[in-house]
Amino acid sequence: MAERPPGLVIAAPASGSGKTTVTLGLLRAFRAAGVAVQPFKNGPDYIDPAFHARASGRASYNLDPWAMGEGLLATLAAEGHGADLVIAEGAMGLYDGTLTRGVAGHGSSAELARRFGWPVVLVIDVSGQAQSAAAVAHGFARHPEAPPVAGVILNRVAGARHEAMIRPEMDRLGIAVLGALPRRPDLTLPERHLGLVQAGEQADLEARIEAIGRFVAEHVELDALRAAACTGPEALPGPWPAPPAQRIALARDAAFSFAYPHLLEGWRRAGAEILPFSPLADEAPDEGADLVWLPGGYPELHAGRIASATRFLDGLRAHAETRPVHGECGGYMVLGEALIDKDGTRHKMAGLLGLATSFESRRLHLGYRRAELLAPMPGHAPGTRLLGHEFHYSTILDQPDAALARVTDANGTEVAETGSRRGLVTGSFFHMIAEDPR
């Protein structure tokens, strides 16, 4: 087996600094230069990996020290074998993570960098500052738990004079400047309430990524950045996640797309047959499927179409009479009785559960979740402990069915989003990442 390639973590002092744009630009710039780059994403993000794959031409996987054990982390990192370089995009700020330790850590990008021996490239938004940017970089690099910091990429530089004010102070403090990106608001990617507008919804995405790649190649020292990459020792891989059934009808379209790549890949490698269908196209799940799985996504943006998709809803109800159905977050809402959109319009959903949710008055629900199953869920017996993440703006109006699980946040505080079960139908607001191996 080939050795794991050297890597870098693209991190930042805070969210909104430009990590994703820089990561996509680097992936495309290196690819254009003939360098095979393996992307990863730190933490529970199910949107960015699709952009990574488009930019690099290789599948991107989440690496999550809070929810994943060492075996699964090593298994996913081994997907870099055969590549020339690894680029892992961090989450939030470099040291941001949970207060309470999870399986292999608190989930921070700094932990991920130390775990795999990948030096950090810090993306700093220098808007509204000059020499102070060097103090920020110096503090991050000298933190007592700092991974090696290869250097910084200055983002949103106002002009040559602005850059000339920053570089000498970086030099004085021993911080390498690996690139300086001028302000280019035209190269930003469109966003909505749960993050970037999905890769599959952007008709001009290839042109956007190509432009970002050229921009980064022009303003970043790619050779110096690649020379700074390195890696730590290999770890013993563990198993991929097991499939919950042999033949899985999987909803896949703009309303149902939030599925972690490592789960789907694990199902495929175990020999499960994944049968995609589109509720928005009014397609029913395959009649021969053993299980229907509705991932999360944006059903609130398409509630009217879903409510009128009679072939989909009738097929879903027919399946639930004899075989299991499971929904996560948006999929859970569609399994419920009703969904009220942001305008206050009530849309009738599948009615397989009594759940009623509303987006009329948005409220953020965000964070890691621990769930101990009180009843069976496809692929998991009662008592199984699952680790996942919840991220939505819906409010529960009614959740009358029996609870699927006892659910707590990362600190052990119980939450009201317990999921539901009725007959062969189950649903949860949390997106499962892995079973708790402890």
N, C-alpha and C positions, 0 to 999 in steps of 0.2 A: 504493500500500500504506500502511496506517495505521502511524503511528510506534509503536515499542515502548513500552509503558506504563512508568511509574515502578515501582520495586520495592523490596522489603526482604528481608533475609536474617534468619530467626529462628534465632539461634545460642545457644550456652551455653558456660560454662567447662568442662563435662564432660557425658558421657552420664548419663542419669537425672535431668536437671534439670527436665524437663517440656516439652521443645521440641515433641514431637509433639502433646501435648494442647493447648498454646498455639496451635500452627499450625492444628490442626483447628478450634479455637474461633474463631480469627480468620477463617478461610475461611468458616465458616458464619455468623458475625456480620456480616461484610461482605456476603455473599450475601443475607442477610435484609434488609439495608439497601439493597438494589438495586445494589450495587457488583459488577461482573463481575471476579472474581479468577482469575488464572492461577497454579496451583501448580506448583512444581518441587521436586525433592529432590536435595540434593548427595550424590554418591557412589553406591556400588553397592548400593542398597537396593531390593528388588523387592516389599516388603510395604507400606511407607508410601504409595507412589503410589496404591494402590487406595483407601486411606482419604482421601487428598486429593481424589480424584475424587468420592467420595461426599459430602464436605463442601462442595465448591465447584461441582459440576455440570460441571466441565471436566476433560479428561484431564490427568494429571500426568506429567511426564517427568523422568528422571534427568539431571542435569548433572554430569559427572565429568571434571575437568581432568586427572586422571592417565591415564585411558584414552581420552579423546576429544580429537580435534584441534580446532583453532579453527573449521574449517568445520562440523563436526557440532554443536559447542556453539552456534554462531550459528544453525544450522538449527532446533535445538530451542528456543532462546530466542525465535525468531520466532513460535512458537506462542502467544506472549502478545499478538500483534497482535489488536486488537479488544477486548481486556480493558481495564479501568480501572486495574488494579493487579496487580502480581506479588508473590507471597509464596513465597519459596524456603526450605525447611527445611534447616538445616545438618545435619552429621553429627558425632558425638562432640563434642570441644571445638573452639572456634573456630579454633585454630591447629594442630589435629591433622591429620597427613598422613603420607605415606611419607617415609623418609629419602632415597630416591633419586628424582629427578625423573622423571615420566612424560612423556606427550606434550605437555601444555600446563601442567603444574605438578605439585605434590605431592598434590593432591586435597583440600586443606583448604577449609573454608568461608570463611576469610578471603580466600583466592585467588579463590574464586568471587565474593565480594562486590566485590573490586577489579576483577575482569575485566569485570563487567557494570555497575559503578557503583551497586550497590545498597547503601545503608547497612544496618548491622547493628542489630538489636534483640536485646539480650542477655537471655536468660531465666536468672535467678539463683535457685537454690534457697537460701532464706535460713534454712532449718532450722538451729537451733543457733548462729546468729550474729546480729549486729545491725549495728553500725557497720562491722564488718569486711567486710560485703558491699560497701560503697562502695569499700573498698581493692581488692577483687577487680575490680570494674567499672573503676576508675581504671587499674589495671594493664593490663587487656585493651584499654582505649581508647588507652593511651599506648605500647603495644607498637610497636617500630620498623617493623613491617610491618602496622600496624593499618589496616583500612579505616575509613571514617567510621562512628562509632557513634552512632546516633540517640538511644539511651537504653536503659533497662532495663525489664523487667517482673519484679517481685518475685514469686516463686512460693512457695507453702506458708507464707504469713505466719500466725503464730500468733494474731494479734489486733490490735486498734487500737493498743495500747501497743507491741507489737513493731514495727509499721509506723512509729509515731511516733519510734522510736529510730533507724530506718534513714534516713528521708527527709532530715533536716537534714544528715547527713554526705554524702549523695548531692549535695544542693544545694551544699554547701561545696566539693566536688570537681568541680563542674560537670557532673554526670551527671544527665540528665533521667530522671525516673521516669514511665514511660508507663502503668503499671498495677501493681496489687498484688492478687494472687490469694490469698484465704484457703485454708487447708488444706481439701481436699475429696476424701478418699480414695474416696468413692463414685463419683467421676467418672473414675477411672482405667480404662484399657482392659485387658482380660485379656491375659496374655502366656504364651508357652511358650519352648522352648529356642532357637529361631531368631528370636525377636522377638515382635511382637504376634500374637495369634490372628488369622488372616486375615479381611479384611473380609467375604468371602463366607460365612464360617462363623458370623457373629454375627447372629442373628435380630433382636436389638434394637438393631442398630447405629444406625439412623436416630434412634431415641429418644435414644441416648447422645450422638450428635453434636449433636442439637438442644439437649440440656441443656448440653453443653459450650459451645455457641455463646452461649446465653443468659448463662451464667456469665461468659464472657469479655467479652461486651458490657457487662455490669453493672460490671465491675471494671477495664477497660482503656479508655484515652482513644482511641477509634477515630479521631476526627477529627485529633487530634495525630499519631497514628501514620501515618495516610495522608498528612498534610501533610509528614512527614519523608521520604517515599519519593522516590527520584529514579533516574535511569538514566544510563548512559554512552553513548558513540557506538555506532551500529550496526556490525556486522562482516559481511563477505561470507559468505553461507550456502554450505554444501557439500551434497553429496548425502545422501539418506537411505540407511540400510543396504540393500543389495540382498538380495532373497529367495534362499534356497538351492534353490528349486524353484518350479514354477508352481502345483501343487496340493499343499498341505501339510496332512496329517492331524495335528492338534495335540491332544495330550492335555490336557484342561482340567477339573479338578475339585479337590477338597480335597487330593488326594495329588500333583497335578501342576499347580502354579500359579505357579512362580517363573520368570516370563518378563519381561524388561525391556520396558516399553511402547514404547520407541523402535524396537526391533527389529520388533515385530509391526506397528507403524504403517508402518515403512519397507517391509515386505513388502506390506502392503495397497496403499500408494501406488504401488508398482511393478506392480500388477495381479495379484499372486499371490492365489490363492483359498485361504483358510484354512478347513479343515474340522475343527471341534472335535468331540471325542468323549470319553466318560468311561470310563476303565478301571474305576473303582469301581462304575459301573452295568453293568459287563460288556459294554461296547460295543466292537466291533471297529473298527479304523480303516477309513475309506472305501476300498473296493476299487479305486476309480479314482485314488487319490492317487499322486503321484510320489514322495513322501517321508513318512515318519512321524517326527515330532519329539516326544520325551518330555522336557518341561521338568523342572526340579527341583521339590521340594515336600516332602511328608511321607510318603513311602511306608512309613517305619518305623512310623507310627501305624496303617497300614492293610494291613500285610503279609499278614495272613491272608486278607482279602478279595481282594487282588491275586492271591495264589497260587491262589485258587479261581475266579478270573474266566476261565473256559475260553474263552469266545468272544473276549475280548480277547487272551489269550495265543496262541490258535490263529491269529487274524487277524494278529497281529504277526509270528508265525513265517512265515506264508504270504507276507506282504509282503516279508520279508527274503530270500526265495528269489530274487527278481528285481529288487527296488528297495531303495534305501538307507533305513536306520533310524539315527537319532542320538538319544542321550540325554545330558542334562546332570545331573550330581550325582545327585539322587534318581532321575531317569530312567535314568541310567547304572547305578545299582544294580539297577533292575528288569530291565534287559537282561542282567544277570549270572546266575550259576548259583544263588546263594542269598543271602538276607538274614536275619541273626540279630537278633531284636528285643531290647529292653532286658531282657526276662525270660529270655533265653537260648533262646527257641524258634526253630528253624531253619525258614525258609519257602523253598520252591523258587520261583525266579523264572523268567524266560523262557528262560534257558539259551542265549541267542544269543551271549553272551560268557562267559568262564570266571570272571569276577569274583565273589568272595564277600566280603561285608562284614558287620560286626557292630556293634551298638549296645549290646552287653552291658556293655562297659567303655568309657564315652564318653571321647573325646579330641577337643578342639577343633582344627579345621583352618580357619584364617582368614587371608585376605589377598589382595592383588592377585596376578595371575598373568600371565606372558608365556609364550606357547606358540608354538613353531615347528613346524608340521605336518611329520611324517615321512611321511605318507600323505594321500590326499585325504579330505576331510570334506565333507559336503553344502554346496555353494556356495563351497568353498575348495580350491585346489590345493596339492599338496605344496610346502613351503617358505614358505607364507603365514605371516605372523606375526600372531597374534591376542592381544588384550588382554582380560582378564576378571578374575573374582573367585571365590574359593573360600570356602565357609562351610558346614561340616557337622561332625557329631560322630561319624561312623562310622570304623571301623578296617578297613583292608584285611587280609583273611585270605589271599586269593589273587588274583593279577592275572596270569594265565599267558599272555595273548595278546600279540601284538606291540604295542609302544607306539604310540599315535596321534601323540604330539608330544614334543618336548623341552620340559619345563615348568620355569620358574624363578619364584621369588618376585620382589617388587618390587626387591629388592637384587641380583638375579642369581644367587641360590643355587638350585641344582637341587632339586626336590622329587620325592618318590616317586610322586605322583599324576599319572602321565603320560597317563592315558587308555588306551583299548584299541581294537583294530580286528580284525575277523575277517570276511572276505568283504565284504558290503555294509553291515555293522553297525559303527558307531563310537560311542564314548562318552567323556565326560570328566567330571572332578570340578569343573572350573572352568565358571562361567557366562560365556559370551562376551558382551562389551560392544561391541567394535568391532575391525576390522582396524587394525593399527598403520600409520598413514599415513606414517611416516618412511622 
